[in-house]
């Protein structure tokens, strides 16, 4: 029975090695490729941590199995040996994890500064937000500036509004301002690897860059009430000209007062 438990602990790291070997061919990684340059860097951090954790798991499990196997080989009638702890080993398993954690902390700083520190935002996005996103129970409300104007912190009379549709230009860094209209929400675009809490009373700037046109999912990742499950939206990444055409069409739609000119009625 003692050897059984030794083999039991040998089994799991062996299985981990097998899974690591076949995972790339089976696409057992993230559910989709990161669709933004910053997202690819964030994926790199997760893969780094995954490698470190996997190596640590395999090493500790094999060491535990080896100790159990050595114990199982001893005669039960043999006299037990007792010894004090090894100061050398204690230093090793204290210093090595501390070094690994310090390495991770320093290695990830550049990536997270690009995403979190406004001074490190790309110059193109730093001073020109394209949309304000307000999370509310249970929808995403977008506020755009009128065509040809810059988005202001406070709403303007000619601002444009949509719900659950976020349109942004592709091929350049895009900044938007995130707010909450009631409780705490979380802006989460999984394909872009962007996640940021929307906190009541705060305006939080965020940026991303989408190289390819397409539709991307936007979710609320914070339990915000009974309707949390339906708080979904779509991010439309469009070429610059189509993005501007969308704003112009939205402006015409919102400014339409329902009165049809006489010339059109006669026709």
C-alpha positions as CSV (number, residue, x, y, z in Angstrom):
1,X,0.0,0.0,0.0
2,X,2.9,2.3,0.7
3,X,4.2,1.9,-2.9
4,X,0.7,2.6,-4.2
5,X,0.8,6.1,-2.7
6,X,4.3,6.7,-4.1
7,X,3.1,5.7,-7.6
8,X,0.0,7.8,-7.1
9,X,2.1,10.9,-6.6
10,X,4.3,9.9,-9.6
11,X,1.3,9.6,-11.8
12,X,0.1,13.2,-11.7
13,X,3.3,14.9,-12.7
14,X,3.7,12.3,-15.5
15,X,0.2,13.1,-16.7
16,X,1.0,16.8,-16.5
17,X,4.0,16.3,-18.8
18,X,1.9,14.3,-21.3
19,X,-0.8,17.0,-21.3
20,X,1.9,19.7,-21.9
21,X,3.3,17.7,-24.8
22,X,-0.1,17.3,-26.6
23,X,-1.7,20.6,-25.6
24,X,-0.3,22.7,-28.6
25,X,-1.6,20.2,-31.2
26,X,-5.0,20.1,-29.5
27,X,-5.2,23.9,-29.1
28,X,-5.6,23.5,-25.3
29,X,-4.6,27.0,-24.5
30,X,-6.6,30.2,-24.4
31,X,-10.0,29.8,-26.1
32,X,-9.0,32.3,-28.8
33,X,-5.9,34.3,-30.0
34,X,-5.5,37.7,-28.5
35,X,-6.7,40.2,-31.1
36,X,-4.7,43.2,-29.9
37,X,-1.0,43.8,-29.6
38,X,-1.3,44.5,-25.8
39,X,-3.4,41.4,-25.4
40,X,-0.5,39.3,-26.9
41,X,1.9,40.7,-24.3
42,X,-0.6,39.9,-21.6
43,X,-0.9,36.3,-22.9
44,X,2.9,36.1,-22.7
45,X,2.7,36.9,-19.0
46,X,0.1,34.2,-18.4
47,X,2.2,31.6,-20.3
48,X,5.3,32.6,-18.3
49,X,3.4,32.0,-15.0
50,X,1.9,28.8,-16.4
51,X,5.4,27.4,-17.2
52,X,6.8,28.3,-13.8
53,X,3.8,26.8,-12.0
54,X,3.9,23.6,-14.1
55,X,7.6,23.1,-13.5
56,X,7.1,23.7,-9.8
57,X,4.2,21.3,-9.6
58,X,6.1,18.5,-11.5
59,X,9.2,18.9,-9.4
60,X,7.4,18.9,-6.0
61,X,5.2,15.9,-6.9
62,X,8.1,13.8,-8.1
63,X,10.1,14.8,-5.0
64,X,7.1,13.8,-2.8
65,X,6.7,10.5,-4.7
66,X,10.4,9.7,-4.3
67,X,10.3,10.3,-0.5
68,X,7.3,8.0,-0.2
69,X,9.0,5.4,-2.4
70,X,12.1,5.4,-0.3
71,X,10.0,5.1,2.8
72,X,8.0,2.2,1.3
73,X,11.3,0.3,0.7
74,X,12.3,0.4,4.3
75,X,11.6,-2.4,6.7
76,X,8.7,-1.6,9.1
77,X,10.8,-3.1,12.0
78,X,13.8,-0.9,11.3
79,X,14.5,1.8,13.9
80,X,13.3,5.2,12.9
81,X,15.8,8.1,12.5
82,X,15.0,11.6,13.7
83,X,16.9,14.7,12.6
84,X,16.6,18.4,13.0
85,X,15.6,20.6,10.1
86,X,18.2,21.5,7.5
87,X,19.0,25.2,7.5
88,X,20.4,24.9,4.0
89,X,17.2,23.5,2.7
90,X,15.1,26.1,4.5
91,X,17.2,28.8,2.9
92,X,16.8,27.3,-0.5
93,X,13.0,26.9,-0.4
94,X,12.7,30.4,1.0
95,X,15.1,32.2,-1.3
96,X,14.2,30.5,-4.6
97,X,10.4,31.2,-4.4
98,X,11.2,34.8,-3.3
99,X,13.5,35.2,-6.3
100,X,10.9,33.8,-8.7
101,X,8.2,36.1,-7.3
102,X,10.5,39.1,-7.6
103,X,11.4,38.2,-11.2
104,X,7.7,38.0,-12.1
105,X,7.0,41.3,-10.4
106,X,9.7,43.1,-12.3
107,X,9.2,41.3,-15.6
108,X,5.5,42.2,-15.8
109,X,5.9,45.9,-14.9
110,X,6.4,47.2,-18.5
111,X,3.3,45.5,-19.8
112,X,1.0,46.6,-17.0
113,X,2.3,50.1,-17.1
114,X,1.3,50.3,-20.7
115,X,-2.2,49.3,-19.8
116,X,-2.7,51.0,-16.4
117,X,-0.5,54.1,-16.3
118,X,-1.9,57.0,-18.3
119,X,1.5,58.6,-18.8
120,X,2.6,55.4,-20.6
121,X,-0.4,55.4,-23.1
122,X,0.5,55.8,-26.8
123,X,0.7,59.5,-27.7
124,X,-2.0,59.0,-30.3
125,X,-4.5,57.8,-27.7
126,X,-3.4,59.9,-24.7
127,X,-5.2,63.1,-25.5
128,X,-7.9,62.0,-27.9
129,X,-10.6,59.7,-26.4
130,X,-13.0,58.5,-29.0
131,X,-15.9,57.4,-26.8
132,X,-17.2,57.5,-23.2
133,X,-18.5,54.1,-22.0
134,X,-21.0,54.3,-19.1
135,X,-21.9,51.0,-17.4
136,X,-25.5,50.9,-16.1
137,X,-27.9,48.3,-14.8
138,X,-28.0,46.6,-17.2
139,X,-26.5,48.1,-20.4
140,X,-23.5,49.8,-21.9
141,X,-24.2,53.4,-22.9
142,X,-21.8,55.0,-25.4
143,X,-21.3,58.7,-25.8
144,X,-19.4,59.9,-28.9
145,X,-18.5,63.5,-29.9
146,X,-20.1,65.0,-33.0
147,X,-18.1,64.4,-36.2
148,X,-15.1,66.6,-36.4
149,X,-15.0,67.4,-32.7
150,X,-13.1,66.0,-29.7
151,X,-14.8,64.2,-26.8
152,X,-15.2,66.3,-23.7
153,X,-15.3,65.2,-20.1
154,X,-18.7,66.7,-19.7
155,X,-21.6,65.9,-22.1
156,X,-22.2,68.4,-24.9
157,X,-25.5,69.3,-26.6
158,X,-24.4,67.7,-29.9
159,X,-23.0,64.5,-28.4
160,X,-24.1,61.2,-30.0
161,X,-25.4,58.2,-28.0
162,X,-25.9,54.5,-28.5
163,X,-26.6,51.5,-26.3
164,X,-24.6,48.2,-26.4
165,X,-22.8,49.1,-29.6
166,X,-19.2,50.4,-29.4
167,X,-17.7,51.6,-32.7
168,X,-13.9,52.2,-32.9
169,X,-11.4,52.7,-35.7
170,X,-8.9,50.0,-36.5
171,X,-5.2,50.2,-36.9
172,X,-4.4,52.8,-34.3
173,X,-4.5,53.1,-30.5
174,X,-7.9,54.0,-29.2
175,X,-8.6,55.5,-25.8
176,X,-12.0,55.6,-24.1
177,X,-13.3,56.9,-20.8
178,X,-15.0,54.3,-18.5
179,X,-17.7,55.3,-16.0
180,X,-20.4,53.7,-13.9
181,X,-23.9,55.1,-13.6
182,X,-24.8,53.2,-10.5
183,X,-23.0,50.2,-9.0
184,X,-19.6,48.6,-9.7
185,X,-19.3,46.9,-13.1
186,X,-16.4,45.5,-15.0
187,X,-15.6,46.2,-18.7
188,X,-14.3,42.9,-20.1
189,X,-13.4,42.3,-23.8
190,X,-12.0,38.8,-23.7
191,X,-10.7,38.7,-27.3
192,X,-8.8,41.9,-26.6
193,X,-7.6,40.8,-23.1
194,X,-9.0,44.1,-21.7
195,X,-10.6,44.1,-18.2
196,X,-11.2,47.1,-16.0
197,X,-13.7,47.8,-13.2
198,X,-16.1,50.6,-13.7
199,X,-16.3,52.3,-10.3
200,X,-19.0,54.8,-9.3
201,X,-17.7,58.3,-9.1
202,X,-14.6,57.7,-11.1
203,X,-13.6,58.3,-14.7
204,X,-11.1,55.6,-15.7
205,X,-9.2,55.9,-19.0
206,X,-8.5,52.8,-21.0
207,X,-6.9,52.1,-24.4
208,X,-6.5,49.3,-26.8
209,X,-5.6,48.8,-30.5
210,X,-7.4,46.4,-32.8
211,X,-5.4,45.7,-36.0
212,X,-8.2,43.9,-37.9
213,X,-11.8,44.9,-38.6
214,X,-14.4,42.7,-37.0
215,X,-16.9,42.3,-34.1
216,X,-15.7,41.6,-30.6
217,X,-17.6,40.7,-27.5
218,X,-18.0,43.1,-24.5
219,X,-19.2,41.7,-21.2
220,X,-19.7,42.8,-17.6
221,X,-17.4,40.7,-15.4
222,X,-18.7,42.0,-12.1
223,X,-21.9,40.6,-10.5
224,X,-24.0,43.8,-10.6
225,X,-27.5,42.7,-10.0
226,X,-30.3,40.5,-11.2
227,X,-29.8,41.5,-14.8
228,X,-26.0,41.0,-14.9
229,X,-26.4,38.0,-17.2
230,X,-27.8,40.1,-20.0
231,X,-25.3,43.0,-19.8
232,X,-23.6,42.3,-23.1
233,X,-22.5,44.5,-26.0
234,X,-20.5,44.4,-29.2
235,X,-17.3,46.2,-30.2
236,X,-17.3,47.0,-33.9
237,X,-13.7,47.7,-35.2
238,X,-14.0,49.5,-38.5
239,X,-11.7,51.2,-41.0
240,X,-11.4,55.0,-40.4
241,X,-13.7,56.0,-43.2
242,X,-16.5,53.6,-42.2
243,X,-16.1,54.7,-38.6
244,X,-16.6,58.4,-39.6
245,X,-19.5,57.4,-41.8
246,X,-21.1,55.7,-38.9
247,X,-20.8,58.8,-36.7
248,X,-22.4,60.9,-39.5
249,X,-25.3,58.5,-39.9
250,X,-25.8,58.5,-36.2
251,X,-25.8,62.3,-36.1
252,X,-28.4,62.4,-38.8
253,X,-30.6,59.8,-37.1
254,X,-30.5,61.6,-33.7
255,X,-31.1,65.1,-35.3
256,X,-34.0,63.9,-37.4
257,X,-37.2,65.5,-36.0
258,X,-39.6,63.4,-37.9
259,X,-40.6,66.2,-40.3
260,X,-40.3,65.3,-44.0
261,X,-39.6,68.2,-46.4
262,X,-42.4,69.1,-48.8
263,X,-40.2,68.2,-51.8
264,X,-39.9,64.6,-50.6
265,X,-43.7,64.4,-49.8
266,X,-44.5,65.5,-53.4
267,X,-42.3,62.8,-54.8
